[in-house]
């Protein structure tokens, strides 16, 4: 659908009292609230949609699509159950394109369906008056939409018998038109032959007339010459001959005038027949178009049995429509809850994605810390081995220290004995002291190690 047609429908939408604005953009209609108000004004008892629509949807295109689907289904139900019309091969609007992208083509199709509801409802005269009060280019666009929509509309009670009657009537009209065309063609051909014969006869008469006129002049000249030669004795015979010639000439001129009048009448009749032939050719072209339509209807009638079977199936399905509506309402409620749950899950998924990124970072840090821990563990094991060595060495040193302490005690005791012996005048005291001093130096060196 062209954008100017969609603009015309948007201007027409501003004529309703149920809307606050007089000018709309495609983005203003994506939530479906304005369309629900307009439909409620068209048929308040049928379009009670406002309670079932989600308000304050902001930028959530899924809720917008849900609202638009409810409006579209309500319009199609109105066409089938109230107007008793079927939209055959009508390009239905896609609510996803309208709710997500505000597509003008699909929005125009939806507005075209709303326009069809307006021009078929009980208050259609008021809506048509409002359309006629718009600007000329807007009226042209709106009327074009109405005509296009009417091409797809078909009454639901129109069965195969109506098609057969229409087909038979079209065939009869086509046959009669063909017969009339053939009759007129044959009559024109006969008249053309007669005109040609009359024209030839007229030409021959005209030639004969000229010949007789020339002959008359020659005869008059001859008569005058004879009269001048013979005198008055033959004047009576010559006068009688001249009168005969004049009478014959008058008859020929009268015949020529008759043929001329006949030719003019035939030419007028030919002109009329030519005009009728042109009209019949136009009728033949129209009959050809009708024949094409008849062929199309014949093609459709080949599927009549299948369509009747489908019609019976659809009637049974229509009987189940109330239950299906209740199911659809429950499913729509579930869909709305699923949509909200999906939105919450998407938000939670975003948080999980953030947590996952942080977790990957923590894994990298843990891997790095594990490597550092492994290196520190190796160092600790190395230090533990060295500690064991130092511990064993320390124990050996403690044992040596203990032995040295015992030896120092014994040496101290020996030194005391030596000092005691020196005090008593024993000669071995000096040697024992030297030995004790050397032993003490060795002990100090060992302790320092």
C-alpha positions in Angstrom: 0.0 0.0 0.0 1.4 3.4 -0.9 2.4 5.8 1.9 0.0 8.5 0.7 -3.0 6.1 1.1 -1.9 5.4 4.7 -1.6 9.1 5.3 -5.1 9.6 4.1 -6.4 6.9 6.4 -4.5 8.5 9.3 -6.3 11.8 8.5 -9.6 10.0 8.3 -9.0 8.5 11.7 -8.8 12.0 13.3 -12.5 12.6 12.5 -13.7 10.3 15.3 -14.9 11.8 18.6 -13.4 9.0 20.6 -9.8 10.2 20.0 -8.1 13.3 21.4 -5.8 14.1 18.6 -6.7 15.0 15.0 -3.3 14.0 13.5 -1.6 10.8 14.1 1.7 9.2 13.1 2.2 5.4 12.6 4.0 5.2 16.0 0.9 6.5 17.8 -1.1 3.5 16.7 1.3 0.7 17.5 -0.1 0.1 21.0 -3.7 -0.4 19.7 -5.4 1.8 22.2 -6.4 4.5 19.7 -7.8 1.8 17.3 -9.8 0.2 20.2 -11.4 3.6 21.0 -12.3 4.1 17.3 -13.8 0.6 17.0 -15.8 1.1 20.2 -17.3 4.2 18.7 -18.2 2.3 15.5 -19.9 -0.6 17.3 -20.0 -0.2 21.1 -21.8 -3.5 21.7 -19.3 -5.5 19.8 -15.9 -3.9 20.3 -15.4 -3.9 24.0 -11.7 -4.3 23.8 -10.2 -1.7 26.2 -10.4 -3.9 29.2 -8.5 -6.7 27.5 -5.7 -4.6 26.3 -2.4 -3.8 28.1 -1.8 -0.2 28.8 1.4 1.7 29.5 3.3 -0.8 27.3 6.1 1.9 26.6 8.7 0.2 24.4 7.7 -3.4 25.0 6.8 -4.4 21.4 5.6 -7.9 22.4 2.7 -6.4 24.4 2.0 -4.1 21.5 1.7 -7.1 19.1 -0.6 -8.8 21.6 -2.9 -5.8 21.7 -2.9 -5.6 17.9 -3.7 -9.3 17.4 -6.7 -8.9 19.7 -8.0 -6.0 17.6 -7.4 -7.8 14.3 -9.2 -10.9 15.5 -12.2 -8.8 16.8 -12.4 -7.1 13.4 -12.4 -10.4 11.5 -15.1 -11.8 13.8 -17.2 -8.7 13.2 -16.9 -9.2 9.4 -18.0 -12.8 9.6 -20.6 -12.8 12.3 -22.2 -9.3 12.1 -21.6 -8.2 8.5 -21.7 -11.8 7.2 -18.8 -11.1 4.7 -15.8 -13.1 3.9 -12.5 -11.4 2.8 -11.3 -13.7 0.0 -7.6 -13.4 -0.8 -7.3 -10.1 1.1 -3.6 -9.4 2.2 -3.9 -9.5 5.9 -1.7 -7.2 8.0 1.2 -8.6 10.1 0.9 -7.4 13.6 4.6 -8.1 14.3 5.7 -5.6 11.7 3.3 -3.0 13.1 4.2 -3.4 16.7 8.0 -3.8 16.2 8.7 -1.5 13.2 5.5 0.7 12.8 5.4 -0.5 9.2 3.1 1.8 7.1 2.0 -0.9 4.6 0.7 -3.4 7.2 -0.7 -0.5 9.3 -2.6 0.7 6.2 -4.1 -2.7 5.8 -5.3 -2.7 9.4 -6.7 0.8 9.0 -8.4 -0.4 5.8 -10.2 -3.2 7.8 -11.3 -0.5 10.3 -12.6 1.6 7.4 -14.6 -1.4 6.2 -16.2 -1.8 9.6 -17.1 2.0 9.5 -18.8 2.0 6.1 -20.8 -1.2 6.8 -22.0 -0.5 10.3 -25.4 0.9 11.3 -24.1 4.4 11.5 -22.4 4.3 8.0 -24.2 7.4 6.7 -22.6 9.6 9.4 -19.1 8.1 8.7 -19.6 8.6 4.9 -20.6 12.3 5.5 -17.4 12.8 7.5 -15.4 11.3 4.7 -17.1 13.6 2.2 -16.2 16.6 4.4 -12.4 15.8 4.1 -10.1 17.3 1.5 -10.3 16.1 -2.0 -7.0 14.1 -2.1 -7.9 12.5 1.2 -11.3 11.6 -0.1 -9.7 10.0 -3.2 -7.4 7.9 -1.1 -10.2 6.8 1.3 -12.5 5.9 -1.6 -9.8 4.0 -3.3 -9.3 1.9 -0.1 -13.1 1.3 0.1 -13.2 0.1 -3.6 -10.2 -2.1 -3.2 -11.7 -3.7 0.0 -15.1 -4.3 -1.7 -13.3 -6.3 -4.4 -12.3 -8.8 -1.8 -15.6 -9.0 0.0 -18.0 -11.9 -0.7 -21.4 -12.5 1.0 -21.3 -15.7 3.0 -24.8 -16.8 1.9 -23.8 -16.7 -1.8 -23.7 -20.3 -2.9 -23.0 -22.2 -6.1 -26.5 -21.7 -7.5 -26.0 -17.9 -7.6 -22.8 -18.5 -9.5 -24.6 -20.8 -11.9 -27.3 -18.3 -12.6 -24.8 -15.5 -13.1 -22.8 -17.8 -15.4 -25.8 -18.8 -17.5 -27.0 -15.2 -17.9 -23.5 -14.1 -18.9 -23.3 -16.9 -21.5 -26.8 -16.0 -22.9 -25.8 -12.3 -23.2 -22.6 -13.2 -24.9 -24.2 -15.5 -27.4 -26.9 -13.0 -28.3 -24.3 -10.3 -28.7 -22.2 -12.5 -31.0 -25.3 -13.3 -33.1 -26.3 -9.6 -33.3 -22.8 -8.7 -34.4 -22.8 -11.4 -37.1 -26.2 -10.2 -38.4 -25.1 -6.6 -38.5 -21.9 -7.6 -40.3 -23.8 -9.6 -42.9 -26.3 -6.7 -43.4 -23.5 -4.2 -43.8 -21.8 -6.5 -46.4 -25.1 -6.7 -48.4 -25.6 -3.0 -48.2 -22.1 -2.4 -49.4 -22.7 -4.6 -52.4 -25.9 -2.8 -53.1 -24.2 0.6 -52.8 -21.5 -0.6 -55.1 -24.0 -1.8 -57.7 -26.0 1.5 -57.4 -22.8 3.4 -57.8 -21.9 1.5 -60.9 -25.4 2.0 -62.2 -25.2 5.7 -61.4 -21.9 6.0 -63.2 -23.3 4.2 -66.3 -26.4 6.5 -66.2 -24.3 9.5 -65.8 -22.2 8.4 -68.8 -25.4 7.6 -70.8 -26.8 11.0 -69.9 -23.7 12.8 -71.1 -23.8 10.8 -74.3 -27.4 11.6 -74.8 -26.8 15.3 -74.1 -24.0 15.3 -76.6 -26.2 13.4 -79.0 -29.0 15.9 -78.4 -26.7 18.8 -79.1 -25.5 17.0 -82.3 -29.0 16.3 -83.3 -30.1 19.8 -82.7 -27.3 21.0 -84.8 -28.2 18.5 -87.5 -31.8 19.4 -87.3 -31.1 23.1 -87.7 -28.9 22.3 -90.6 -31.6 20.1 -92.2 -34.3 22.8 -91.5 -32.1 25.3 -93.2 -31.7 23.0 -96.2 -35.2 21.5 -96.5 -37.3 24.4 -95.4 -40.6 24.3 -93.5 -41.9 21.2 -95.0 -40.1 18.9 -92.6 -40.4 21.2 -89.5 -43.2 19.1 -88.0 -41.3 15.8 -88.1 -38.2 17.5 -86.6 -40.2 19.0 -83.8 -41.7 15.6 -83.0 -38.2 14.1 -82.9 -37.0 16.8 -80.6 -39.9 16.3 -78.2 -39.1 12.6 -78.2 -35.5 13.3 -77.3 -36.5 15.7 -74.6 -39.0 13.2 -73.1 -36.3 10.5 -73.1 -33.8 12.9 -71.5 -36.4 13.8 -68.8 -37.0 10.2 -68.0 -33.2 9.6 -67.7 -32.8 12.6 -65.4 -35.7 11.4 -63.3 -34.1 7.9 -63.0 -30.8 9.5 -62.2 -32.4 11.6 -59.4 -34.1 8.5 -58.0 -30.8 6.6 -58.0 -29.2 9.6 -56.3 -31.8 9.7 -53.6 -31.5 5.9 -53.1 -27.7 6.3 -52.9 -28.0 9.0 -50.2 -30.5 6.9 -48.2 -28.2 3.9 -48.5 -25.2 6.0 -47.4 -27.1 7.3 -44.4 -28.1 3.7 -43.5 -24.5 2.6 -44.0 -23.4 5.4 -41.6 -25.9 4.3 -39.0 -24.9 0.7 -39.5 -21.2 1.7 -39.2 -21.9 3.4 -35.9 -23.9 0.4 -34.7 -21.0 -1.8 -35.8 -18.6 0.3 -33.7 -21.0 0.0 -30.8 -21.2 -3.8 -31.4 -17.4 -4.0 -31.5 -17.3 -2.3 -28.1 -20.0 -4.7 -26.9 -17.9 -7.6 -28.3 -14.9 -6.4 -26.3 -17.1 -6.1 -23.3 -18.5 -9.6 -24.0 -14.9 -10.9 -24.3 -14.2 -9.5 -20.9 -17.4 -11.1 -19.7 -16.3 -14.4 -21.3 -13.0 -14.1 -19.4 -15.0 -13.6 -16.2 -17.2 -16.5 -17.2 -14.1 -18.7 -17.7 -12.8 -17.6 -14.3 -16.2 -18.5 -12.8 -16.1 -21.8 -14.5 -12.7 -22.5 -13.0 -14.1 -21.5 -9.6 -17.2 -23.8 -10.2 -14.9 -26.7 -10.8 -14.0 -26.5 -7.1 -17.7 -26.0 -6.0 -18.0 -29.4 -4.4 -14.8 -29.0 -2.4 -15.9 -25.5 -1.4 -19.3 -26.7 -0.3 -17.7 -29.4 1.8 -15.3 -26.9 3.2 -18.3 -24.6 3.9 -20.0 -27.3 5.8 -16.8 -27.9 7.8 -16.5 -24.2 8.4 -20.1 -24.0 9.6 -19.4 -26.8 12.1 -16.3 -24.9 13.2 -18.4 -21.7 13.5 -20.6 -23.5 15.9 -17.5 -24.2 18.0 -16.5 -20.5 17.9 -17.8 -19.5 21.4 -15.8 -22.3 23.0 -12.8 -21.4 20.9 -13.1 -17.8 21.9 -13.1 -18.7 25.6 -10.0 -20.9 24.9 -8.5 -18.0 22.9 -9.1 -15.6 25.8 -7.5 -18.0 28.3 -4.6 -18.6 25.9 -4.2 -14.9 25.4 -4.0 -14.4 29.1 -1.5 -17.3 29.3 0.4 -15.6 26.4 0.5 -12.3 28.2 1.8 -14.0 31.4 4.3 -15.9 29.3 5.4 -12.7 27.6 5.9 -11.0 31.0 7.6 -14.1 32.3 9.8 -14.1 29.2 10.7 -10.5 29.8 11.7 -11.4 33.4 13.6 -14.4 32.2 15.5 -12.2 29.7 16.4 -9.8 32.4 17.5 -12.7 34.6 19.5 -14.0 31.7 21.2 -10.7 31.3 22.1 -10.9 35.0 23.3 -14.4 34.6 25.4 -13.4 31.6 27.0 -10.7 33.8 27.5 -13.3 36.6 29.0 -15.7 34.0 31.5 -13.1 32.9 32.5 -12.4 36.5 32.7 -16.2 37.1 35.1 -16.5 34.1 37.2 -13.8 35.6 37.2 -15.5 39.0 38.2 -18.8 37.3 41.2 -17.1 35.7 42.1 -15.6 39.1 41.7 -19.0 40.8 43.8 -20.7 38.2 46.5 -18.1 38.7 46.2 -18.4 42.5 46.4 -22.2 42.2 49.6 -21.9 40.2 51.0 -19.6 42.8 49.9 -22.0 45.6 51.6 -24.8 43.8 54.8 -22.9 43.5 54.5 -21.9 47.2 53.8 -25.5 48.1 56.9 -26.6 46.3 58.9 -24.0 48.2 57.3 -25.1 51.5 58.2 -28.7 50.7 61.7 -27.6 50.0 61.8 -25.6 53.2 60.4 -28.5 55.1 63.2 -30.8 53.8 65.7 -28.2 54.7 64.1 -27.8 58.1 64.3 -31.6 58.7 68.0 -31.4 57.8 68.5 -28.5 60.1 66.4 -30.2 62.8 68.5 -33.4 62.6 71.6 -31.2 62.6 70.3 -29.3 65.6 69.6 -32.5 67.5 73.2 -33.7 66.7 74.4 -30.3 67.9 72.3 -30.6 71.1 73.8 -34.0 71.8 77.3 -32.7 71.2 76.4 -29.8 73.5 75.2 -32.1 76.1 78.3 -34.2 75.9 80.4 -31.1 76.0 78.5 -29.9 79.1 79.1 -33.2 80.8 82.8 -33.1 79.8 83.0 -29.4 81.0 81.5 -30.5 84.3 84.0 -33.3 84.5 86.8 -31.0 83.6 85.6 -28.5 86.1 85.6 -31.2 88.7 89.0 -32.3 87.6 90.2 -28.7 87.7 88.9 -28.4 91.2 90.8 -31.5 92.1 93.9 -30.2 90.5 93.6 -26.9 92.3 93.1 -28.9 95.5 96.2 -31.0 94.7 98.2 -27.8 94.0 97.2 -26.4 97.2 98.4 -29.7 98.8 101.8 -29.6 96.8 101.1 -32.4 94.4 103.5 -32.3 91.3 100.9 -33.4 88.6 98.9 -30.3 89.0 100.5 -28.3 86.2 100.1 -31.0 83.6 96.5 -31.5 84.5 95.8 -27.8 84.2 97.4 -27.6 80.8 95.4 -30.5 79.6 92.2 -29.0 81.1 92.9 -25.6 79.4 93.4 -27.2 76.0 90.3 -29.3 76.4 88.3 -26.1 77.3 89.5 -24.2 74.2 88.4 -27.2 72.0 85.1 -27.2 73.8 84.6 -23.4 73.1 85.5 -23.9 69.4 83.0 -26.7 69.1 80.2 -24.7 70.8 80.8 -21.8 68.5 80.3 -24.0 65.4 
